[in-house]
């Protein structure tokens, strides 16, 4: 490979050479430019911000976190945030060198070979698609709240399906409309999270900061153990910071991606982390009776705190901004999963790849969008049974931490073997190896912690399979991937890159069809 091609593949060329350089860089990694490369760094940050989403994160974890550990649960948030920063440090070096859609799949096959990469991509893909199911289902009650209607199981599923179909249409129109829609969601986040959070903290506190040292009796749900209760809170808080890799999903649509996507991941994670911690503290301090949350009498502590502070008139406006935040998260996450399917299918290693890899004339991954919507929508059938959908939500967090662990482990093994030396814009040297080792330890701990069967995280009287949903669901996805790998042997269609920096001869050059 020539020196120029080496520079292009490693992502170290100047952005001044424009679209030709971006296309050349992608060709050096084995692919043609098919998606529209129009996002700047702010657009890429917005994708990650919308998927991590302070509003979705806070509503998903605040009530459960308080129930299992009391107000002191908020200390789980900075702990998880630090752990996820370790993961981003690894992802940053990988993205800087290989800025490709479907990151875990693309990185894994370059670090430890096609089999490992394919399996990691399979697990990550289903984790994201089932995550789409979860977000759409959790958004549905807010539609009912907006109109003052009483939800039914069938109605919630129907609304969630409508949300997925709307997301399909927005994504199919192209990256520009997606970016604008996501920006609307971020504006709603700014109102619902930042302004309201600061107002609650500064002007409407009902309690002192000593509240964060108390459990209010929550440990009774964990055999009277404060430590076990806090570990459960750490598992719950894991849901709050798992969408930053959406920045990677749009790497092939981001200008100067090798430099800008790692920055975008850091900005998305740290900004959302700060906002979630701010709001978790603000809600706890402004809530009139936090003991009601611990007892399970208040299942929506965020709205309770806001309405108590600002008055009943804020109920509907707050529902609107929260709903917009949920919708932006759902649409952005749906787009990310479609790009992951596109990445797998253009290499011909996903079922019905010929159809799934299709790109429309607006340069959107239409085949991936349709496949992702069908799979995510199919899982909504579980929403007809509240126990079953709860099991899916529990599984979603565990399935997301498994790819974090697999990618971190692959990177560490490749470093120690000497088969991968980071060569992109971000090269952390020995510090990177230390951070990588810590990322492996963190993701292994959190994966076990999230998968640990806890009755406290299931509804009272829940069947055994919901208590065991995380390990069982993870085993099913992982097992189905291994079975497909053994029977269909998709990895044999890939060449194992012989060196850390790829050339067109070392990677499969895709030439997917483009649909009208």
Kinemage of the C-alpha trace (Angstrom):
@kinemage 1
@onewidth
@group {chain A} dominant
@subgroup {mainchain}
@vectorlist {calphas} color= white
{ca unk a 1} P 0.000 0.000 0.000
{ca unk a 2} L 1.328 3.452 -0.841
{ca unk a 3} L 2.110 6.045 1.818
{ca unk a 4} L -0.817 8.124 0.642
{ca unk a 5} L -3.198 5.187 0.923
{ca unk a 6} L -1.819 4.407 4.375
{ca unk a 7} L -2.630 7.932 5.463
{ca unk a 8} L -6.111 7.721 3.995
{ca unk a 9} L -6.908 4.355 5.586
{ca unk a 10} L -5.703 5.500 8.966
{ca unk a 11} L -7.829 8.623 8.747
{ca unk a 12} L -4.950 11.115 9.014
{ca unk a 13} L -5.457 13.091 5.822
{ca unk a 14} L -6.547 16.687 5.905
{ca unk a 15} L -10.256 17.410 5.608
{ca unk a 16} L -9.429 20.224 3.232
{ca unk a 17} L -9.370 17.852 0.262
{ca unk a 18} L -13.139 17.462 0.640
{ca unk a 19} L -15.421 14.738 -0.600
{ca unk a 20} L -12.789 13.059 -2.793
{ca unk a 21} L -10.615 12.420 0.251
{ca unk a 22} L -13.564 11.053 2.232
{ca unk a 23} L -14.487 8.708 -0.621
{ca unk a 24} L -10.851 7.645 -1.024
{ca unk a 25} L -10.589 6.942 2.684
{ca unk a 26} L -13.685 4.763 2.515
{ca unk a 27} L -12.357 2.961 -0.587
{ca unk a 28} L -9.127 2.270 1.301
{ca unk a 29} L -11.261 0.522 3.916
{ca unk a 30} L -12.932 -1.551 1.217
{ca unk a 31} L -16.215 0.232 0.468
{ca unk a 32} L -17.897 2.682 -1.886
{ca unk a 33} L -19.468 5.906 -0.628
{ca unk a 34} L -23.219 5.233 -0.873
{ca unk a 35} L -24.679 7.144 2.061
{ca unk a 36} L -24.791 10.934 1.893
{ca unk a 37} L -21.846 12.426 3.765
{ca unk a 38} L -23.338 15.699 4.975
{ca unk a 39} L -23.127 15.707 8.792
{ca unk a 40} L -20.739 18.012 10.597
{ca unk a 41} L -19.502 17.364 14.094
{ca unk a 42} L -22.572 19.056 15.626
{ca unk a 43} L -24.890 16.876 13.565
{ca unk a 44} L -23.042 13.777 14.700
{ca unk a 45} L -23.160 14.915 18.333
{ca unk a 46} L -26.906 15.453 18.019
{ca unk a 47} L -27.391 11.848 16.889
{ca unk a 48} L -25.573 10.528 19.945
{ca unk a 49} L -27.247 13.013 22.284
{ca unk a 50} L -30.714 12.089 21.047
{ca unk a 51} L -30.162 8.356 21.503
{ca unk a 52} L -28.581 8.637 24.958
{ca unk a 53} L -31.326 11.217 25.700
{ca unk a 54} L -31.478 12.742 29.193
{ca unk a 55} L -35.287 12.643 29.170
{ca unk a 56} L -35.511 8.976 28.207
{ca unk a 57} L -32.669 8.044 30.546
{ca unk a 58} L -34.175 9.832 33.536
{ca unk a 59} L -37.684 8.469 33.038
{ca unk a 60} L -36.348 4.970 32.463
{ca unk a 61} L -34.309 4.780 35.660
{ca unk a 62} L -35.357 7.367 38.268
{ca unk a 63} L -38.342 5.544 39.744
{ca unk a 64} L -36.710 2.102 39.801
{ca unk a 65} L -33.411 3.479 41.073
{ca unk a 66} L -35.156 5.218 43.964
{ca unk a 67} L -37.188 2.119 44.815
{ca unk a 68} L -34.140 -0.155 45.106
{ca unk a 69} L -31.685 2.215 46.823
{ca unk a 70} L -33.583 5.293 47.988
{ca unk a 71} L -32.363 8.831 47.202
{ca unk a 72} L -28.746 7.696 47.490
{ca unk a 73} L -29.234 5.902 44.165
{ca unk a 74} L -28.075 9.064 42.383
{ca unk a 75} L -24.463 8.182 43.276
{ca unk a 76} L -24.781 5.227 40.906
{ca unk a 77} L -25.012 7.662 37.982
{ca unk a 78} L -21.504 9.212 38.210
{ca unk a 79} L -20.072 5.737 38.841
{ca unk a 80} L -21.640 4.376 35.650
{ca unk a 81} L -20.661 7.522 33.747
{ca unk a 82} L -16.983 7.052 34.656
{ca unk a 83} L -17.189 3.423 33.585
{ca unk a 84} L -18.708 4.361 30.244
{ca unk a 85} L -15.975 6.956 29.721
{ca unk a 86} L -13.533 4.034 29.771
{ca unk a 87} L -15.537 2.409 26.978
{ca unk a 88} L -15.564 5.623 24.939
{ca unk a 89} L -11.778 5.885 25.248
{ca unk a 90} L -11.540 2.497 23.497
{ca unk a 91} L -14.249 3.313 20.952
{ca unk a 92} L -12.518 6.605 20.178
{ca unk a 93} L -9.261 4.962 19.094
{ca unk a 94} L -11.148 2.374 17.049
{ca unk a 95} L -13.375 4.916 15.309
{ca unk a 96} L -10.437 7.188 14.548
{ca unk a 97} L -8.815 4.341 12.617
{ca unk a 98} L -11.910 2.643 11.172
{ca unk a 99} L -14.768 5.208 10.891
{ca unk a 100} L -17.355 2.789 9.534
{ca unk a 101} L -21.054 2.171 10.115
{ca unk a 102} L -21.670 -0.978 12.144
{ca unk a 103} L -18.669 -0.286 14.367
{ca unk a 104} L -18.634 -3.401 16.632
{ca unk a 105} L -18.860 -5.715 13.606
{ca unk a 106} L -16.257 -3.836 11.574
{ca unk a 107} L -13.819 -3.458 14.462
{ca unk a 108} L -14.194 -6.991 15.775
{ca unk a 109} L -13.378 -8.657 12.472
{ca unk a 110} L -10.270 -6.522 12.071
{ca unk a 111} L -9.108 -7.095 15.642
{ca unk a 112} L -9.808 -10.813 16.194
{ca unk a 113} L -11.064 -12.109 12.869
{ca unk a 114} L -14.308 -12.545 10.903
{ca unk a 115} L -16.037 -14.998 13.268
{ca unk a 116} L -15.604 -12.808 16.329
{ca unk a 117} L -16.543 -9.661 14.433
{ca unk a 118} L -19.662 -11.184 12.931
{ca unk a 119} L -20.891 -12.528 16.278
{ca unk a 120} L -20.265 -9.188 17.996
{ca unk a 121} L -22.144 -7.426 15.207
{ca unk a 122} L -25.061 -9.863 15.498
{ca unk a 123} L -25.413 -9.304 19.248
{ca unk a 124} L -25.063 -5.518 18.942
{ca unk a 125} L -27.590 -5.391 16.117
{ca unk a 126} L -30.319 -7.194 18.028
{ca unk a 127} L -29.586 -5.216 21.182
{ca unk a 128} L -30.181 -1.971 19.280
{ca unk a 129} L -33.288 -3.234 17.495
{ca unk a 130} L -34.870 -4.461 20.729
{ca unk a 131} L -33.832 -1.146 22.257
{ca unk a 132} L -35.932 0.521 19.551
{ca unk a 133} L -38.854 -1.634 20.686
{ca unk a 134} L -38.365 -0.514 24.265
{ca unk a 135} L -38.161 3.206 23.464
{ca unk a 136} L -41.229 3.108 21.204
{ca unk a 137} L -43.222 1.236 23.854
{ca unk a 138} L -42.124 3.613 26.632
{ca unk a 139} L -43.059 6.609 24.460
{ca unk a 140} L -46.605 5.341 23.866
{ca unk a 141} L -48.029 6.224 27.327
{ca unk a 142} L -47.004 9.846 26.768
{ca unk a 143} L -49.203 9.984 23.675
{ca unk a 144} L -52.129 8.850 25.829
{ca unk a 145} L -51.163 11.359 28.528
{ca unk a 146} L -51.181 14.153 25.960
{ca unk a 147} L -54.834 13.458 25.135
{ca unk a 148} L -55.876 12.485 28.653
{ca unk a 149} L -56.831 8.965 27.570
{ca unk a 150} L -56.477 5.719 29.488
{ca unk a 151} L -54.021 3.321 27.827
{ca unk a 152} L -54.753 -0.340 27.146
{ca unk a 153} L -52.160 -3.017 26.289
{ca unk a 154} L -53.373 -3.233 22.703
{ca unk a 155} L -53.536 0.537 22.391
{ca unk a 156} L -49.981 0.968 23.661
{ca unk a 157} L -48.729 -1.547 21.106
{ca unk a 158} L -50.645 0.183 18.298
{ca unk a 159} L -49.202 3.591 19.212
{ca unk a 160} L -45.701 2.115 19.474
{ca unk a 161} L -46.079 0.593 15.999
{ca unk a 162} L -47.144 4.003 14.716
{ca unk a 163} L -44.018 5.555 16.246
{ca unk a 164} L -41.803 2.994 14.497
{ca unk a 165} L -43.541 3.593 11.159
{ca unk a 166} L -43.156 7.356 11.548
{ca unk a 167} L -39.476 6.814 12.313
{ca unk a 168} L -39.160 4.721 9.163
{ca unk a 169} L -40.570 7.549 7.046
{ca unk a 170} L -38.352 10.221 8.620
{ca unk a 171} L -35.233 8.094 8.185
{ca unk a 172} L -36.117 7.071 4.629
{ca unk a 173} L -36.282 10.712 3.574
{ca unk a 174} L -32.559 11.056 4.217
{ca unk a 175} L -29.984 12.161 6.742
{ca unk a 176} L -30.865 15.865 6.439
{ca unk a 177} L -34.467 15.440 7.626
{ca unk a 178} L -33.271 13.038 10.315
{ca unk a 179} L -30.812 15.631 11.600
{ca unk a 180} L -33.493 18.337 11.680
{ca unk a 181} L -35.957 16.101 13.508
{ca unk a 182} L -33.323 15.135 16.043
{ca unk a 183} L -32.454 18.812 16.548
{ca unk a 184} L -36.097 19.450 17.477
{ca unk a 185} L -35.815 16.728 20.072
{ca unk a 186} L -32.657 18.259 21.496
{ca unk a 187} L -34.438 21.616 21.814
{ca unk a 188} L -37.158 19.842 23.805
{ca unk a 189} L -34.457 18.206 25.918
{ca unk a 190} L -33.006 21.638 26.661
{ca unk a 191} L -36.352 22.782 28.068
{ca unk a 192} L -37.346 19.570 29.831
{ca unk a 193} L -33.912 18.772 31.214
{ca unk a 194} L -31.605 21.735 31.562
{ca unk a 195} L -33.936 24.641 32.363
{ca unk a 196} L -36.364 22.649 34.494
{ca unk a 197} L -33.516 20.861 36.263
{ca unk a 198} L -31.752 24.066 37.255
{ca unk a 199} L -35.034 25.664 38.340
{ca unk a 200} L -35.917 22.708 40.571
{ca unk a 201} L -32.454 22.640 42.094
{ca unk a 202} L -32.139 26.380 42.704
{ca unk a 203} L -35.663 27.477 43.613
{ca unk a 204} L -37.882 24.538 44.536
{ca unk a 205} L -35.871 22.329 46.856
{ca unk a 206} L -37.902 20.569 49.530
{ca unk a 207} L -34.953 18.778 51.132
{ca unk a 208} L -31.296 19.315 51.940
{ca unk a 209} L -28.406 17.550 50.229
{ca unk a 210} L -28.179 15.155 53.180
{ca unk a 211} L -31.081 13.345 51.497
{ca unk a 212} L -28.514 11.680 49.221
{ca unk a 213} L -27.049 9.782 52.168
{ca unk a 214} L -30.380 8.104 52.972
{ca unk a 215} L -32.133 5.011 51.660
{ca unk a 216} L -35.535 5.644 53.293
{ca unk a 217} L -35.871 1.920 53.907
{ca unk a 218} L -35.298 0.834 50.296
{ca unk a 219} L -32.776 -1.784 51.413
{ca unk a 220} L -35.678 -3.889 52.701
{ca unk a 221} L -36.199 -5.062 49.110
{ca unk a 222} L -32.614 -6.389 48.990
{ca unk a 223} L -32.472 -8.529 52.138
{ca unk a 224} L -31.871 -5.394 54.226
{ca unk a 225} L -28.523 -4.890 52.471
{ca unk a 226} L -27.613 -1.352 51.422
{ca unk a 227} L -24.777 -2.722 49.284
{ca unk a 228} L -27.057 -5.084 47.351
{ca unk a 229} L -29.572 -2.285 46.881
{ca unk a 230} L -26.885 0.023 45.521
{ca unk a 231} L -25.602 -2.669 43.137
{ca unk a 232} L -29.152 -2.975 41.818
{ca unk a 233} L -29.191 0.815 41.338
{ca unk a 234} L -25.914 0.589 39.381
{ca unk a 235} L -27.516 -2.030 37.141
{ca unk a 236} L -30.525 0.234 36.582
{ca unk a 237} L -28.338 3.296 35.962
{ca unk a 238} L -26.605 1.340 33.205
{ca unk a 239} L -29.579 2.117 30.951
{ca unk a 240} L -28.877 5.846 31.198
{ca unk a 241} L -25.603 5.936 29.245
{ca unk a 242} L -25.732 3.354 26.464
{ca unk a 243} L -26.533 5.229 23.233
{ca unk a 244} L -23.326 7.146 22.506
{ca unk a 245} L -22.309 4.597 19.851
{ca unk a 246} L -25.061 6.057 17.647
{ca unk a 247} L -22.368 8.548 16.645
{ca unk a 248} L -20.464 5.636 15.099
{ca unk a 249} L -23.533 4.466 13.168
{ca unk a 250} L -23.494 7.674 11.116
{ca unk a 251} L -19.698 7.727 10.658
{ca unk a 252} L -20.000 7.217 6.896
{ca unk a 253} L -22.292 10.254 6.727
{ca unk a 254} L -20.020 12.508 8.804
{ca unk a 255} L -17.387 14.769 7.300
{ca unk a 256} L -13.842 14.049 8.487
{ca unk a 257} L -15.298 11.153 10.476
{ca unk a 258} L -12.003 9.782 11.771
{ca unk a 259} L -11.441 13.019 13.630
{ca unk a 260} L -14.969 14.181 14.424
{ca unk a 261} L -16.835 11.003 15.484
{ca unk a 262} L -14.603 10.320 18.522
{ca unk a 263} L -15.111 13.928 19.623
{ca unk a 264} L -18.853 13.594 19.101
{ca unk a 265} L -19.032 10.483 21.293
{ca unk a 266} L -17.286 12.298 24.143
{ca unk a 267} L -19.522 15.350 23.811
{ca unk a 268} L -22.692 13.242 23.646
{ca unk a 269} L -21.820 11.075 26.650
{ca unk a 270} L -20.477 13.819 28.911
{ca unk a 271} L -23.212 16.345 28.133
{ca unk a 272} L -25.979 13.800 28.664
{ca unk a 273} L -24.230 12.507 31.778
{ca unk a 274} L -24.087 15.968 33.305
{ca unk a 275} L -27.739 16.665 32.496
{ca unk a 276} L -28.985 13.309 33.833
{ca unk a 277} L -27.083 13.720 37.110
{ca unk a 278} L -28.346 17.306 37.448
{ca unk a 279} L -31.950 16.248 36.920
{ca unk a 280} L -31.776 13.160 39.107
{ca unk a 281} L -30.566 15.310 41.992
{ca unk a 282} L -33.057 18.079 41.239
{ca unk a 283} L -36.044 15.718 41.103
{ca unk a 284} L -35.072 14.019 44.362
{ca unk a 285} L -34.602 17.321 46.203
{ca unk a 286} L -37.799 18.892 44.813
{ca unk a 287} L -40.045 15.861 45.309
{ca unk a 288} L -42.548 16.510 48.125
{ca unk a 289} L -42.511 12.914 49.432
{ca unk a 290} L -39.590 10.764 48.183
{ca unk a 291} L -40.658 8.031 50.599
{ca unk a 292} L -43.713 7.521 48.359
{ca unk a 293} L -41.386 6.658 45.471
{ca unk a 294} L -39.503 4.153 47.622
{ca unk a 295} L -42.807 2.571 48.645
{ca unk a 296} L -43.970 2.345 45.021
{ca unk a 297} L -46.878 4.735 45.591
{ca unk a 298} L -45.504 7.266 43.066
{ca unk a 299} L -44.486 5.668 39.774
{ca unk a 300} L -43.713 8.980 38.034
{ca unk a 301} L -41.538 11.015 40.420
{ca unk a 302} L -40.279 13.338 37.676
{ca unk a 303} L -43.721 14.655 36.730
{ca unk a 304} L -44.716 14.808 40.401
{ca unk a 305} L -41.732 17.019 41.223
{ca unk a 306} L -42.287 19.302 38.211
{ca unk a 307} L -46.029 19.789 38.771
{ca unk a 308} L -45.529 20.285 42.523
{ca unk a 309} L -42.942 22.991 41.836
{ca unk a 310} L -44.479 24.873 38.912
{ca unk a 311} L -48.190 24.153 39.325
{ca unk a 312} L -50.787 22.079 37.504
{ca unk a 313} L -50.630 24.227 34.348
{ca unk a 314} L -47.243 22.678 33.505
{ca unk a 315} L -48.644 19.165 33.171
{ca unk a 316} L -49.519 19.216 29.446
{ca unk a 317} L -46.573 21.358 28.257
{ca unk a 318} L -44.204 19.061 30.110
{ca unk a 319} L -45.824 16.012 28.514
{ca unk a 320} L -45.250 17.583 25.077
{ca unk a 321} L -41.534 18.226 25.552
{ca unk a 322} L -40.994 14.782 27.091
{ca unk a 323} L -42.860 13.134 24.215
{ca unk a 324} L -40.769 15.016 21.640
{ca unk a 325} L -37.616 13.862 23.420
{ca unk a 326} L -38.817 10.251 23.326
{ca unk a 327} L -39.704 10.504 19.630
{ca unk a 328} L -36.309 11.974 18.731
{ca unk a 329} L -34.618 9.157 20.628
{ca unk a 330} L -36.734 6.532 18.864
{ca unk a 331} L -36.118 7.938 15.384
{ca unk a 332} L -32.367 8.385 15.890
{ca unk a 333} L -31.980 4.906 17.378
{ca unk a 334} L -33.952 3.420 14.503
{ca unk a 335} L -31.606 5.106 12.052
{ca unk a 336} L -28.591 3.712 13.887
{ca unk a 337} L -29.886 0.147 13.787
{ca unk a 338} L -30.626 0.452 10.057
{ca unk a 339} L -27.053 1.524 9.367
{ca unk a 340} L -25.770 -1.441 11.339
{ca unk a 341} L -27.846 -3.788 9.178
{ca unk a 342} L -26.587 -1.987 6.081
{ca unk a 343} L -22.991 -2.559 7.197
{ca unk a 344} L -23.541 -6.301 7.715
{ca unk a 345} L -25.589 -6.775 4.566
{ca unk a 346} L -23.280 -5.038 2.119
{ca unk a 347} L -20.743 -7.723 3.063
{ca unk a 348} L -23.395 -10.385 2.443
{ca unk a 349} L -23.252 -11.751 5.998
{ca unk a 350} L -26.816 -11.081 7.193
{ca unk a 351} L -29.960 -13.015 6.196
{ca unk a 352} L -31.544 -11.708 2.948
{ca unk a 353} L -28.592 -9.342 2.525
{ca unk a 354} L -29.492 -8.518 -1.091
{ca unk a 355} L -32.695 -6.822 0.057
{ca unk a 356} L -31.446 -5.407 3.356
{ca unk a 357} L -28.396 -3.660 1.858
{ca unk a 358} L -30.421 -1.510 -0.558
{ca unk a 359} L -29.977 2.259 -0.499
{ca unk a 360} L -32.625 4.589 -1.930
{ca unk a 361} L -32.084 7.624 -4.134
{ca unk a 362} L -31.946 9.874 -1.084
{ca unk a 363} L -28.927 7.822 -0.009
{ca unk a 364} L -30.703 6.378 3.020
{ca unk a 365} L -30.331 2.663 3.939
{ca unk a 366} L -33.916 1.795 3.030
{ca unk a 367} L -33.499 -1.978 3.214
{ca unk a 368} L -31.990 -1.751 6.678
{ca unk a 369} L -34.747 0.607 7.797
{ca unk a 370} L -37.489 -1.767 6.678
{ca unk a 371} L -35.805 -4.818 8.225
{ca unk a 372} L -35.094 -3.007 11.485
{ca unk a 373} L -38.677 -1.731 11.716
{ca unk a 374} L -40.111 -5.194 11.079
{ca unk a 375} L -37.939 -6.833 13.745
{ca unk a 376} L -38.484 -4.083 16.323
{ca unk a 377} L -42.196 -4.000 15.552
{ca unk a 378} L -42.481 -7.770 15.775
{ca unk a 379} L -41.085 -7.685 19.307
{ca unk a 380} L -43.912 -5.307 20.274
{ca unk a 381} L -46.237 -8.312 20.355
{ca unk a 382} L -44.767 -8.847 23.814
{ca unk a 383} L -46.384 -5.538 24.791
{ca unk a 384} L -49.754 -7.289 24.875
{ca unk a 385} L -48.469 -8.870 28.088
{ca unk a 386} L -47.044 -6.400 30.617
{ca unk a 387} L -44.862 -9.108 32.143
{ca unk a 388} L -43.376 -10.080 28.780
{ca unk a 389} L -42.544 -6.508 27.722
{ca unk a 390} L -40.922 -5.994 31.112
{ca unk a 391} L -38.700 -8.971 30.373
{ca unk a 392} L -37.719 -7.433 27.031
{ca unk a 393} L -36.809 -4.125 28.679
{ca unk a 394} L -34.682 -5.941 31.259
{ca unk a 395} L -32.934 -7.907 28.528
{ca unk a 396} L -32.235 -4.777 26.475
{ca unk a 397} L -29.736 -3.324 28.934
{ca unk a 398} L -27.838 -6.603 29.308
{ca unk a 399} L -27.674 -7.161 25.558
{ca unk a 400} L -26.162 -3.703 25.106
{ca unk a 401} L -23.383 -4.238 27.628
{ca unk a 402} L -22.327 -7.508 25.977
{ca unk a 403} L -21.058 -5.750 22.795
{ca unk a 404} L -19.315 -3.133 24.970
{ca unk a 405} L -17.493 -5.996 26.687
{ca unk a 406} L -16.720 -7.884 23.464
{ca unk a 407} L -15.297 -4.829 21.689
{ca unk a 408} L -13.207 -3.803 24.705
{ca unk a 409} L -11.920 -7.370 25.107
{ca unk a 410} L -11.047 -7.692 21.412
{ca unk a 411} L -9.166 -4.396 21.472
{ca unk a 412} L -7.194 -5.390 24.576
{ca unk a 413} L -6.254 -8.820 23.203
{ca unk a 414} L -5.131 -7.282 19.905
{ca unk a 415} L -3.036 -4.679 21.752
{ca unk a 416} L -1.345 -7.289 23.927
{ca unk a 417} L -0.664 -9.518 20.925
{ca unk a 418} L 0.787 -6.569 19.069
{ca unk a 419} L -1.594 -7.079 16.143
{ca unk a 420} L -3.273 -3.712 16.657
{ca unk a 421} L -1.453 -0.468 17.202
{ca unk a 422} L -3.880 2.484 16.969
{ca unk a 423} L -2.972 4.584 13.937
{ca unk a 424} L -5.810 7.077 13.615
{ca unk a 425} L -6.008 10.630 14.916
{ca unk a 426} L -6.378 9.326 18.484
{ca unk a 427} L -3.430 7.308 19.785
{ca unk a 428} L -3.248 7.015 23.562
{ca unk a 429} L -0.223 4.718 23.707
{ca unk a 430} L 0.368 2.945 27.016
{ca unk a 431} L -2.349 5.020 28.635
{ca unk a 432} L -4.759 3.596 26.084
{ca unk a 433} L -3.794 0.057 27.076
{ca unk a 434} L -4.447 0.815 30.756
{ca unk a 435} L -7.788 2.443 29.961
{ca unk a 436} L -8.646 -0.507 27.720
{ca unk a 437} L -7.926 -2.987 30.525
{ca unk a 438} L -10.084 -0.972 32.913
{ca unk a 439} L -12.855 -0.878 30.279
{ca unk a 440} L -12.775 -4.689 30.091
{ca unk a 441} L -13.037 -4.954 33.875
{ca unk a 442} L -15.856 -2.403 34.016
{ca unk a 443} L -17.947 -3.914 31.222
{ca unk a 444} L -17.441 -7.443 32.608
{ca unk a 445} L -18.594 -6.298 36.050
{ca unk a 446} L -21.581 -4.390 34.707
{ca unk a 447} L -22.584 -7.218 32.381
{ca unk a 448} L -22.694 -9.654 35.306
{ca unk a 449} L -24.394 -7.044 37.497
{ca unk a 450} L -27.114 -6.323 34.937
{ca unk a 451} L -27.647 -10.008 34.158
{ca unk a 452} L -27.865 -10.994 37.819
{ca unk a 453} L -31.445 -12.220 38.426
{ca unk a 454} L -33.092 -9.880 40.933
{ca unk a 455} L -36.688 -10.173 42.039
{ca unk a 456} L -36.484 -6.545 43.200
{ca unk a 457} L -36.263 -5.379 39.567
{ca unk a 458} L -39.339 -7.352 38.525
{ca unk a 459} L -42.978 -6.540 39.356
{ca unk a 460} L -44.430 -8.219 42.463
{ca unk a 461} L -45.437 -11.761 41.655
{ca unk a 462} L -43.576 -11.758 38.329
{ca unk a 463} L -42.936 -15.209 36.841
{ca unk a 464} L -39.468 -16.701 37.021
{ca unk a 465} L -38.647 -15.953 33.385
{ca unk a 466} L -38.990 -12.212 33.945
{ca unk a 467} L -36.626 -12.358 36.912
{ca unk a 468} L -34.168 -14.249 34.701
{ca unk a 469} L -34.931 -12.198 31.568
{ca unk a 470} L -31.492 -10.602 31.228
{ca unk a 471} L -29.358 -13.774 31.282
{ca unk a 472} L -31.935 -15.800 29.344
{ca unk a 473} L -32.429 -13.162 26.648
{ca unk a 474} L -28.702 -12.624 26.266
{ca unk a 475} L -28.151 -16.381 25.997
{ca unk a 476} L -30.864 -16.680 23.318
{ca unk a 477} L -29.403 -13.913 21.130
{ca unk a 478} L -25.845 -15.151 21.618
{ca unk a 479} L -26.870 -18.780 21.070
{ca unk a 480} L -28.840 -18.002 17.910
{ca unk a 481} L -25.842 -16.103 16.576
{ca unk a 482} L -23.488 -19.014 17.267
{ca unk a 483} L -25.944 -21.426 15.615
{ca unk a 484} L -26.243 -19.233 12.506
{ca unk a 485} L -22.460 -18.904 12.441
{ca unk a 486} L -21.998 -22.689 12.519
{ca unk a 487} L -24.734 -23.502 9.999
{ca unk a 488} L -24.528 -20.659 7.460
{ca unk a 489} L -20.851 -19.790 8.085
{ca unk a 490} L -21.187 -16.108 7.070
{ca unk a 491} L -17.653 -15.380 8.273
{ca unk a 492} L -16.252 -17.425 5.371
{ca unk a 493} L -17.433 -14.699 2.999
{ca unk a 494} L -15.058 -12.263 4.679
{ca unk a 495} L -11.332 -12.066 4.411
{ca unk a 496} L -9.473 -11.649 7.666
{ca unk a 497} L -7.560 -8.356 7.273
{ca unk a 498} L -3.877 -9.174 7.447
{ca unk a 499} L -2.849 -5.853 8.907
{ca unk a 500} L -4.361 -3.207 11.184
{ca unk a 501} L -4.707 -0.756 8.281
{ca unk a 502} L -6.843 -2.157 5.466
{ca unk a 503} L -6.382 -1.942 1.749
{ca unk a 504} L -9.011 -2.608 -0.884
{ca unk a 505} L -7.435 -5.998 -1.456
{ca unk a 506} L -7.767 -6.942 2.179
{ca unk a 507} L -11.412 -6.083 2.700
{ca unk a 508} L -14.500 -7.109 0.795
{ca unk a 509} L -15.392 -4.336 -1.590
{ca unk a 510} L -19.121 -3.956 -1.546
{ca unk a 511} L -21.155 -2.886 -4.502
{ca unk a 512} L -24.714 -2.977 -3.245
{ca unk a 513} L -27.559 -2.202 -5.530
{ca unk a 514} L -29.317 1.112 -5.248
{ca unk a 515} L -33.069 1.170 -5.328
{ca unk a 516} L -35.251 3.917 -6.594
